[in-house]
Amino acid sequence: MTPQTTDEPDAVARAAELARAEQFAPAVALLREHLAADPADNVAWRRLAGALIGLGRHALAVEAAGRAIDLDPTDVAAHRHRALARLLLDRPEDSYADAQHAVRLAPDDPEALSLLAWSVLRVDRDPTRFRELVQQALRANPDSPPANRAVRHHRRMRRWAVASGVLLAALPGGGVPLLRWWAAGDGSTDDRSVVVLLVVTVGCLLFGVSGARAFPLLTWAQSGPAAGVAGLLAAAAGYAAVHGVPTAVAAGTAAIVVAVLFWLVLFRRRAR
């Protein structure tokens, strides 16, 4: 949190108190009124950006923080506010630039370091650098809420990444009995088929959820083996299919679909 300066106008100081009390709407109203009379007050623009983030109006927060930066390019908090607003708008590359600038201005600022860590994870997909930045933020302030939240979230994402790899490797094989059950078309619903149907359906749902959470963290080293297993299943199934094994056709189809979809998503993430 940026400390209050002693020469702030009363309206700006009062707005800061309102924002700390999470009364963002009156803080925004007070700041807009003040800025109508004094549009060159960079601190007011920066505080307006923070209050707008609190209201969830992130696009307007980007504009307000930009005005503060135009008036004072060395305002670390303004760069942080714009980085956060852009990250919340799902603009990680722009957030990355602002967070980097904030860290250059204040290398030991834990909030700036935490924001840069999130940007590194989203843009570079570099969990090692992410951990280094978070640890640096915690050394600067062990009680930093953003840094501690980043640590907790990173632990959850690692678990989801492992789950994604396991499911990616297992789903092609697990889908074979289900495809056979569908292909039979005889309407039979023995207990084994029902169990297979439930297991594979739940597995697909878990893969969808875990993949959505883990893709920002997955690296080539983590994802390559899992997709490779799917590819090997496809190759083995294709070879067997040539020799008249119908099950292999189902296995190959499932493996190829999973591997191709996974790599498409992975390439799309890397290209951003």
Backbone torsions as a table, in degrees:
resi	resn	phi	psi	omega
1	MET	NA	136.6	-178.9
2	THR	-78.8	127.6	-179.9
3	PRO	-67.0	148.1	179.7
4	GLN	-73.6	132.7	177.6
5	THR	-82.2	152.9	-174.8
6	THR	-76.3	-17.2	-176.6
7	ASP	-102.7	18.2	177.6
8	GLU	-69.3	140.4	172.2
9	PRO	-59.6	155.1	-177.1
10	ASP	-58.2	-40.0	-178.2
11	ALA	-63.4	-40.7	-179.5
12	VAL	-69.1	-41.5	178.1
13	ALA	-63.6	-42.1	178.7
14	ARG	-65.0	-39.3	178.0
15	ALA	-63.7	-37.0	178.0
16	ALA	-63.9	-40.2	177.5
17	GLU	-64.0	-41.9	178.5
18	LEU	-62.6	-41.9	-179.7
19	ALA	-65.0	-40.3	177.7
20	ARG	-63.9	-28.8	176.5
21	ALA	-86.6	6.7	179.8
22	GLU	63.1	28.4	172.2
23	GLN	-99.3	73.8	-169.3
24	PHE	-73.5	-37.0	-177.2
25	ALA	-62.5	-50.1	176.9
26	PRO	-65.0	-30.5	177.3
27	ALA	-64.9	-42.5	178.7
28	VAL	-63.4	-43.7	-179.8
29	ALA	-61.8	-43.3	-179.5
30	LEU	-65.2	-41.6	-178.8
31	LEU	-69.3	-39.1	178.6
32	ARG	-64.1	-39.1	178.3
33	GLU	-64.0	-42.7	179.3
34	HIS	-65.2	-42.2	-177.7
35	LEU	-70.0	-25.1	175.3
36	ALA	-62.9	-32.2	179.3
37	ALA	-91.3	-27.4	-177.2
38	ASP	-138.6	76.6	-176.3
39	PRO	-71.4	-5.7	-179.4
40	ALA	-95.9	11.0	-179.5
41	ASP	-86.6	98.6	-176.2
42	ASN	-66.1	-33.5	179.0
43	VAL	-64.5	-39.6	178.4
44	ALA	-63.9	-41.3	177.8
45	TRP	-63.3	-40.4	179.2
46	ARG	-65.3	-42.9	179.3
47	ARG	-67.5	-32.6	175.9
48	LEU	-64.0	-40.8	178.1
49	ALA	-60.3	-43.6	179.3
50	GLY	-63.5	-41.5	179.5
51	ALA	-67.1	-37.7	178.9
52	LEU	-67.0	-35.4	174.2
53	ILE	-61.6	-41.7	177.6
54	GLY	-60.4	-31.4	178.2
55	LEU	-83.9	-6.6	-177.5
56	GLY	81.6	14.0	-179.7
57	ARG	-99.2	74.0	-168.0
58	HIS	-71.8	-35.1	180.0
59	ALA	-64.5	-41.8	177.2
60	LEU	-67.6	-32.7	177.6
61	ALA	-64.8	-38.0	177.0
62	VAL	-60.6	-43.6	179.9
63	GLU	-64.3	-44.8	-178.8
64	ALA	-64.3	-43.8	178.1
65	ALA	-63.9	-36.1	177.0
66	GLY	-62.1	-39.3	176.8
67	ARG	-63.5	-41.1	178.7
68	ALA	-63.8	-39.9	-179.9
69	ILE	-68.8	-37.7	177.1
70	ASP	-60.7	-37.4	-179.1
71	LEU	-78.8	-31.2	179.2
72	ASP	-147.8	93.0	-177.5
73	PRO	-64.1	-12.4	-179.9
74	THR	-95.0	7.3	-178.9
75	ASP	-75.7	101.9	-176.8
76	VAL	-63.0	-43.8	-177.2
77	ALA	-63.0	-36.2	178.9
78	ALA	-64.4	-42.0	176.5
79	HIS	-63.7	-38.8	177.8
80	ARG	-63.8	-45.3	-179.4
81	HIS	-60.2	-44.0	-178.8
82	ARG	-68.2	-37.1	177.0
83	ALA	-61.4	-44.5	-179.3
84	LEU	-65.9	-45.0	-179.6
85	ALA	-61.8	-41.3	179.9
86	ARG	-68.7	-34.8	176.8
87	LEU	-65.5	-40.6	178.7
88	LEU	-69.6	-22.7	175.3
89	LEU	-86.4	6.1	-178.0
90	ASP	61.5	44.9	174.3
91	ARG	-121.5	67.8	-171.1
92	PRO	-63.8	-32.6	-179.4
93	GLU	-65.6	-43.8	178.2
94	ASP	-66.1	-39.8	177.4
95	SER	-61.9	-38.3	179.0
96	TYR	-56.6	-47.1	-178.0
97	ALA	-62.6	-43.5	179.9
98	ASP	-66.4	-41.9	-179.4
99	ALA	-65.4	-40.2	176.8
100	GLN	-60.3	-42.7	-179.9
101	HIS	-63.8	-42.0	179.2
102	ALA	-62.0	-40.8	-179.9
103	VAL	-69.1	-35.5	176.0
104	ARG	-63.1	-37.8	179.3
105	LEU	-73.7	-34.4	-177.4
106	ALA	-140.6	85.1	-173.5
107	PRO	-60.7	-21.3	-177.9
108	ASP	-108.5	16.2	178.6
109	ASP	-77.9	113.0	-174.7
110	PRO	-65.1	-32.9	179.6
111	GLU	-69.8	-41.4	177.6
112	ALA	-64.9	-40.4	178.7
113	LEU	-64.5	-39.2	179.2
114	SER	-66.0	-41.9	177.5
115	LEU	-63.6	-41.1	178.0
116	LEU	-64.4	-36.8	178.5
117	ALA	-61.2	-44.8	178.4
118	TRP	-62.4	-40.2	-179.9
119	SER	-65.9	-39.9	177.5
120	VAL	-60.9	-41.0	-179.6
121	LEU	-66.7	-41.0	-177.7
122	ARG	-75.2	-40.2	-172.7
123	VAL	-92.6	-53.0	-176.6
124	ASP	-86.4	-17.3	-176.0
125	ARG	51.1	53.5	-175.5
126	ASP	-121.2	89.4	-177.3
127	PRO	-64.9	-27.3	179.0
128	THR	-66.5	-47.6	177.8
129	ARG	-64.8	-36.1	176.2
130	PHE	-57.2	-49.3	-179.7
131	ARG	-62.4	-40.2	-179.7
132	GLU	-61.3	-44.1	-179.2
133	LEU	-66.8	-40.6	179.0
134	VAL	-65.6	-41.2	177.9
135	GLN	-63.6	-37.9	176.9
136	GLN	-64.2	-40.0	177.6
137	ALA	-63.8	-39.9	-179.6
138	LEU	-70.7	-32.5	175.1
139	ARG	-65.4	-36.9	178.7
140	ALA	-70.3	-36.8	179.4
141	ASN	-155.0	98.7	-177.9
142	PRO	-60.8	-20.6	-178.6
143	ASP	-97.9	10.9	-177.7
144	SER	-61.6	116.7	179.9
145	PRO	-60.0	-44.3	179.5
146	PRO	-61.1	-40.3	-179.0
147	ALA	-67.2	-41.6	179.8
148	ASN	-68.3	-35.3	174.9
149	ARG	-64.7	-38.7	179.5
150	ALA	-63.6	-39.9	179.1
151	VAL	-62.5	-46.5	-178.9
152	ARG	-63.8	-42.8	-178.2
153	HIS	-67.6	-37.3	180.0
154	HIS	-64.1	-38.2	177.8
155	ARG	-63.4	-41.4	177.7
156	ARG	-64.0	-41.5	-178.6
157	MET	-65.6	-34.4	177.6
158	ARG	-64.0	-40.8	178.1
159	ARG	-63.6	-41.5	179.0
160	TRP	-66.6	-34.3	178.9
161	ALA	-64.3	-42.2	177.4
162	VAL	-62.7	-43.4	179.7
163	ALA	-61.3	-39.9	-179.7
164	SER	-64.1	-43.6	-179.9
165	GLY	-62.8	-43.7	-179.7
166	VAL	-63.5	-46.1	-178.1
167	LEU	-67.3	-37.6	179.0
168	LEU	-61.3	-39.8	180.0
169	ALA	-74.6	-30.7	-172.9
170	ALA	-91.0	-28.5	-172.5
171	LEU	-61.8	-40.6	180.0
172	PRO	-57.3	-45.8	178.1
173	GLY	-66.5	-38.4	179.9
174	GLY	-68.8	-24.3	-178.1
175	GLY	-79.7	-14.8	-176.5
176	VAL	-61.4	-50.6	179.2
177	PRO	-60.8	-35.3	179.7
178	LEU	-65.3	-43.7	179.1
179	LEU	-64.0	-38.0	177.1
180	ARG	-64.3	-39.9	-179.8
181	TRP	-62.8	-43.1	177.4
182	TRP	-65.6	-40.9	-175.4
183	ALA	-67.8	-27.6	-178.2
184	ALA	-61.5	-43.4	175.0
185	GLY	61.3	25.4	-178.2
186	ASP	-100.1	1.0	176.6
187	GLY	77.6	2.1	-179.2
188	SER	-72.3	143.9	-177.8
189	THR	-136.2	59.1	177.2
190	ASP	-67.6	164.3	-173.6
191	ASP	-58.8	-39.2	-177.8
192	ARG	-64.0	-42.3	179.8
193	SER	-64.7	-40.3	179.4
194	VAL	-63.5	-42.2	179.1
195	VAL	-62.9	-44.6	179.2
196	VAL	-60.0	-44.1	179.9
197	LEU	-59.2	-45.7	-178.6
198	LEU	-66.1	-43.7	-177.6
199	VAL	-63.1	-46.7	-177.3
200	VAL	-69.0	-37.7	177.8
201	THR	-62.5	-46.8	178.2
202	VAL	-63.3	-39.8	178.4
203	GLY	-60.6	-42.0	178.6
204	CYS	-63.4	-41.5	179.0
205	LEU	-64.3	-43.7	179.5
206	LEU	-63.8	-39.1	179.2
207	PHE	-63.5	-40.4	178.5
208	GLY	-61.3	-45.1	-179.4
209	VAL	-68.6	-48.4	-177.0
210	SER	-66.3	-37.0	179.0
211	GLY	-63.6	-41.9	179.9
212	ALA	-61.6	-34.8	-178.5
213	ARG	-83.5	-30.6	-170.4
214	ALA	-94.5	-21.4	-174.8
215	PHE	-55.6	-37.8	178.1
216	PRO	-62.8	-20.9	-176.3
217	LEU	-98.0	-27.2	-174.0
218	LEU	-61.0	138.8	176.2
219	THR	-115.3	172.6	178.9
220	TRP	-60.1	-39.8	-178.7
221	ALA	-64.5	-34.2	-179.2
222	GLN	-79.6	-41.2	-172.4
223	SER	-85.9	-28.5	-176.5
224	GLY	-57.1	-51.3	-179.5
225	PRO	-59.2	-40.6	-178.5
226	ALA	-63.7	-47.8	178.4
227	ALA	-66.6	-31.6	177.4
228	GLY	-63.6	-39.5	177.5
229	VAL	-60.7	-44.6	178.4
230	ALA	-60.9	-40.5	179.2
231	GLY	-65.3	-40.4	178.0
232	LEU	-63.5	-40.2	176.0
233	LEU	-59.4	-41.8	-179.8
234	ALA	-63.7	-43.1	-179.2
235	ALA	-64.7	-46.0	-179.9
236	ALA	-63.1	-41.1	-179.8
237	ALA	-66.4	-38.8	178.5
238	GLY	-63.4	-41.3	178.0
239	TYR	-62.2	-45.1	-179.1
240	ALA	-66.4	-33.5	-178.4
241	ALA	-63.3	-34.7	178.8
242	VAL	-61.3	-28.5	-178.3
243	HIS	-95.0	18.1	170.8
244	GLY	80.2	30.9	176.4
245	VAL	-101.6	103.4	-174.6
246	PRO	-59.9	-35.0	-179.6
247	THR	-59.6	-34.9	-178.5
248	ALA	-64.0	-32.8	178.2
249	VAL	-62.5	-43.6	178.4
250	ALA	-64.1	-43.2	179.6
251	ALA	-62.0	-44.7	179.7
252	GLY	-62.1	-43.8	179.8
253	THR	-60.7	-47.6	-179.4
254	ALA	-62.0	-45.1	-177.9
255	ALA	-64.3	-43.9	-178.9
256	ILE	-63.4	-43.8	-179.5
257	VAL	-61.2	-47.6	-179.4
258	VAL	-62.6	-46.6	-177.8
259	ALA	-63.6	-44.8	-178.2
260	VAL	-65.1	-44.7	179.8
261	LEU	-62.7	-41.4	-179.6
262	PHE	-62.3	-46.6	-177.9
263	TRP	-67.7	-33.4	176.7
264	LEU	-61.4	-45.7	179.0
265	VAL	-65.1	-41.7	-178.5
266	LEU	-64.2	-44.0	178.8
267	PHE	-64.8	-37.6	-179.7
268	ARG	-64.2	-41.6	178.1
269	ARG	-64.3	-41.9	-176.7
270	ARG	-69.0	-30.0	-177.0
271	ALA	-77.3	-15.4	-177.7
272	ARG	-69.9	NA	NA
